[in-house]
Amino acid sequence: MLPLVTYSDLAKTYPKNNKLKFDNRVNSWLPLFPSPVLAGIVADLMADGNL
């Protein structure tokens, strides 16, 4: 299964002098793979987040 987001993809969206290297949470979140739980979170944010 292909990851949705990898560390290198995320790093490309920030300027060169970012602090992603120093944030340990990034290593536990990425790579991000599709899953039913992730789909549920996105659906909740898209639908219920507008209330």
N, CA, C and O atoms as CSV, one atom per row, in Angstrom:
chain,resi,resn,atom,element,x,y,z
A,1,MET,N,N,0.845,-1.175,0.000
A,1,MET,CA,C,0.000,0.000,0.000
A,1,MET,C,C,0.894,1.243,0.000
A,1,MET,O,O,1.878,1.323,0.736
A,2,LEU,N,N,0.533,2.188,-0.828
A,2,LEU,CA,C,1.310,3.421,-0.930
A,2,LEU,C,C,0.921,4.405,0.175
A,2,LEU,O,O,-0.260,4.547,0.491
A,3,PRO,N,N,1.896,5.076,0.754
A,3,PRO,CA,C,1.574,6.071,1.794
A,3,PRO,C,C,0.944,7.309,1.175
A,3,PRO,O,O,1.252,7.674,0.040
A,4,LEU,N,N,0.060,7.950,1.928
A,4,LEU,CA,C,-0.558,9.194,1.483
A,4,LEU,C,C,0.410,10.357,1.619
A,4,LEU,O,O,0.482,11.218,0.741
A,5,VAL,N,N,1.153,10.383,2.719
A,5,VAL,CA,C,2.115,11.460,2.985
A,5,VAL,C,C,3.360,10.849,3.598
A,5,VAL,O,O,3.271,10.000,4.485
A,6,THR,N,N,4.513,11.280,3.128
A,6,THR,CA,C,5.783,10.861,3.713
A,6,THR,C,C,6.475,12.090,4.305
A,6,THR,O,O,6.038,13.222,4.095
A,7,TYR,N,N,7.534,11.858,5.028
A,7,TYR,CA,C,8.284,12.970,5.626
A,7,TYR,C,C,8.816,13.905,4.548
A,7,TYR,O,O,8.751,15.125,4.700
A,8,SER,N,N,9.334,13.351,3.474
A,8,SER,CA,C,9.893,14.210,2.418
A,8,SER,C,C,8.802,15.043,1.745
A,8,SER,O,O,9.055,16.187,1.365
A,9,ASP,N,N,7.583,14.490,1.588
A,9,ASP,CA,C,6.470,15.265,1.036
A,9,ASP,C,C,6.128,16.438,1.952
A,9,ASP,O,O,5.907,17.555,1.484
A,10,LEU,N,N,6.087,16.181,3.241
A,10,LEU,CA,C,5.770,17.223,4.207
A,10,LEU,C,C,6.860,18.292,4.241
A,10,LEU,O,O,6.567,19.486,4.311
A,11,ALA,N,N,8.100,17.861,4.192
A,11,ALA,CA,C,9.218,18.804,4.253
A,11,ALA,C,C,9.240,19.730,3.046
A,11,ALA,O,O,9.712,20.862,3.155
A,12,LYS,N,N,8.745,19.280,1.902
A,12,LYS,CA,C,8.722,20.117,0.699
A,12,LYS,C,C,7.760,21.296,0.834
A,12,LYS,O,O,7.915,22.296,0.133
A,13,THR,N,N,6.772,21.197,1.721
A,13,THR,CA,C,5.791,22.267,1.866
A,13,THR,C,C,6.260,23.378,2.802
A,13,THR,O,O,5.606,24.416,2.897
A,14,TYR,N,N,7.368,23.181,3.485
A,14,TYR,CA,C,7.906,24.161,4.426
A,14,TYR,C,C,9.165,24.800,3.859
A,14,TYR,O,O,9.818,24.204,3.003
A,15,PRO,N,N,9.522,25.997,4.315
A,15,PRO,CA,C,10.785,26.602,3.881
A,15,PRO,C,C,11.977,25.769,4.362
A,15,PRO,O,O,11.835,24.891,5.214
A,16,LYS,N,N,13.120,26.053,3.816
A,16,LYS,CA,C,14.333,25.274,4.121
A,16,LYS,C,C,14.695,25.292,5.606
A,16,LYS,O,O,15.195,24.293,6.123
A,17,ASN,N,N,14.458,26.381,6.285
A,17,ASN,CA,C,14.857,26.476,7.699
A,17,ASN,C,C,13.693,26.089,8.624
A,17,ASN,O,O,13.379,26.821,9.563
A,18,ASN,N,N,13.062,24.953,8.361
A,18,ASN,CA,C,11.941,24.521,9.200
A,18,ASN,C,C,12.449,23.762,10.418
A,18,ASN,O,O,13.628,23.422,10.510
A,19,LYS,N,N,11.546,23.505,11.341
A,19,LYS,CA,C,11.910,22.821,12.579
A,19,LYS,C,C,11.320,21.411,12.637
A,19,LYS,O,O,11.167,20.852,13.723
A,20,LEU,N,N,10.988,20.834,11.486
A,20,LEU,CA,C,10.429,19.484,11.461
A,20,LEU,C,C,11.414,18.459,12.018
A,20,LEU,O,O,11.006,17.479,12.642
A,21,LYS,N,N,12.695,18.680,11.797
A,21,LYS,CA,C,13.709,17.734,12.273
A,21,LYS,C,C,13.718,17.627,13.791
A,21,LYS,O,O,14.079,16.590,14.348
A,22,PHE,N,N,13.323,18.697,14.449
A,22,PHE,CA,C,13.403,18.735,15.903
A,22,PHE,C,C,12.113,18.288,16.586
A,22,PHE,O,O,12.072,18.158,17.810
A,23,ASP,N,N,11.065,18.053,15.809
A,23,ASP,CA,C,9.780,17.642,16.370
A,23,ASP,C,C,9.673,16.116,16.276
A,23,ASP,O,O,9.525,15.572,15.182
A,24,ASN,N,N,9.745,15.434,17.405
A,24,ASN,CA,C,9.728,13.969,17.417
A,24,ASN,C,C,8.375,13.388,17.027
A,24,ASN,O,O,8.300,12.225,16.629
A,25,ARG,N,N,7.305,14.172,17.133
A,25,ARG,CA,C,5.978,13.663,16.766
A,25,ARG,C,C,5.890,13.339,15.286
A,25,ARG,O,O,5.136,12.449,14.894
A,26,VAL,N,N,6.646,14.044,14.458
A,26,VAL,CA,C,6.595,13.820,13.016
A,26,VAL,C,C,6.993,12.381,12.699
A,26,VAL,O,O,6.391,11.754,11.828
A,27,ASN,N,N,7.976,11.865,13.378
A,27,ASN,CA,C,8.428,10.494,13.119
A,27,ASN,C,C,7.373,9.461,13.462
A,27,ASN,O,O,7.327,8.406,12.829
A,28,SER,N,N,6.520,9.733,14.450
A,28,SER,CA,C,5.500,8.751,14.808
A,28,SER,C,C,4.251,8.893,13.939
A,28,SER,O,O,3.458,7.954,13.866
A,29,TRP,N,N,4.052,10.025,13.286
A,29,TRP,CA,C,2.868,10.227,12.438
A,29,TRP,C,C,3.088,9.768,11.006
A,29,TRP,O,O,2.149,9.333,10.339
A,30,LEU,N,N,4.322,9.863,10.533
A,30,LEU,CA,C,4.604,9.607,9.127
A,30,LEU,C,C,5.427,8.355,8.944
A,30,LEU,O,O,6.235,8.043,9.819
A,31,PRO,N,N,5.273,7.629,7.876
A,31,PRO,CA,C,4.390,7.866,6.742
A,31,PRO,C,C,2.937,7.570,7.115
A,31,PRO,O,O,2.653,6.716,7.955
A,32,LEU,N,N,2.039,8.291,6.475
A,32,LEU,CA,C,0.614,8.181,6.746
A,32,LEU,C,C,-0.029,7.305,5.673
A,32,LEU,O,O,0.007,7.639,4.489
A,33,PHE,N,N,-0.614,6.193,6.088
A,33,PHE,CA,C,-1.239,5.251,5.168
A,33,PHE,C,C,-2.756,5.356,5.256
A,33,PHE,O,O,-3.289,5.695,6.313
A,34,PRO,N,N,-3.466,5.067,4.153
A,34,PRO,CA,C,-4.927,5.103,4.209
A,34,PRO,C,C,-5.460,4.022,5.143
A,34,PRO,O,O,-4.929,2.912,5.188
A,35,SER,N,N,-6.513,4.355,5.888
A,35,SER,CA,C,-7.139,3.398,6.796
A,35,SER,C,C,-8.581,3.831,7.050
A,35,SER,O,O,-8.929,4.986,6.806
A,36,PRO,N,N,-9.422,2.922,7.535
A,36,PRO,CA,C,-10.797,3.293,7.870
A,36,PRO,C,C,-10.873,4.357,8.966
A,36,PRO,O,O,-11.767,5.203,8.942
A,37,VAL,N,N,-9.961,4.325,9.911
A,37,VAL,CA,C,-9.953,5.326,10.992
A,37,VAL,C,C,-9.637,6.707,10.422
A,37,VAL,O,O,-10.297,7.686,10.771
A,38,LEU,N,N,-8.648,6.790,9.563
A,38,LEU,CA,C,-8.286,8.067,8.942
A,38,LEU,C,C,-9.436,8.589,8.083
A,38,LEU,O,O,-9.727,9.785,8.102
A,39,ALA,N,N,-10.082,7.718,7.343
A,39,ALA,CA,C,-11.232,8.125,6.526
A,39,ALA,C,C,-12.352,8.661,7.406
A,39,ALA,O,O,-13.025,9.621,7.032
A,40,GLY,N,N,-12.561,8.052,8.569
A,40,GLY,CA,C,-13.590,8.527,9.487
A,40,GLY,C,C,-13.274,9.905,10.047
A,40,GLY,O,O,-14.169,10.740,10.182
A,41,ILE,N,N,-12.023,10.149,10.372
A,41,ILE,CA,C,-11.607,11.452,10.893
A,41,ILE,C,C,-11.811,12.527,9.827
A,41,ILE,O,O,-12.329,13.604,10.120
A,42,VAL,N,N,-11.411,12.239,8.607
A,42,VAL,CA,C,-11.569,13.208,7.517
A,42,VAL,C,C,-13.044,13.464,7.246
A,42,VAL,O,O,-13.442,14.608,7.029
A,43,ALA,N,N,-13.853,12.424,7.256
A,43,ALA,CA,C,-15.291,12.585,7.033
A,43,ALA,C,C,-15.927,13.422,8.140
A,43,ALA,O,O,-16.783,14.263,7.862
A,44,ASP,N,N,-15.527,13.205,9.370
A,44,ASP,CA,C,-16.059,14.005,10.478
A,44,ASP,C,C,-15.685,15.477,10.326
A,44,ASP,O,O,-16.513,16.356,10.565
A,45,LEU,N,N,-14.454,15.748,9.932
A,45,LEU,CA,C,-14.025,17.130,9.768
A,45,LEU,C,C,-14.729,17.814,8.600
A,45,LEU,O,O,-15.050,19.000,8.675
A,46,MET,N,N,-14.970,17.068,7.523
A,46,MET,CA,C,-15.615,17.664,6.357
A,46,MET,C,C,-17.119,17.863,6.570
A,46,MET,O,O,-17.678,18.863,6.119
A,47,ALA,N,N,-17.766,16.939,7.240
A,47,ALA,CA,C,-19.218,17.023,7.385
A,47,ALA,C,C,-19.612,17.723,8.687
A,47,ALA,O,O,-20.287,18.752,8.654
A,48,ASP,N,N,-19.203,17.186,9.810
A,48,ASP,CA,C,-19.618,17.723,11.094
A,48,ASP,C,C,-18.877,18.991,11.464
A,48,ASP,O,O,-19.336,19.742,12.323
A,49,GLY,N,N,-17.757,19.241,10.843
A,49,GLY,CA,C,-16.991,20.434,11.166
A,49,GLY,C,C,-17.655,21.708,10.701
A,49,GLY,O,O,-17.281,22.797,11.138
A,50,ASN,N,N,-18.647,21.590,9.813
A,50,ASN,CA,C,-19.329,22.775,9.305
A,50,ASN,C,C,-20.516,23.178,10.154
A,50,ASN,O,O,-21.145,24.199,9.878
A,51,LEU,N,N,-20.839,22.411,11.172
A,51,LEU,CA,C,-22.016,22.721,11.994
A,51,LEU,C,C,-21.772,23.895,12.907
A,51,LEU,O,O,-22.662,24.284,13.664
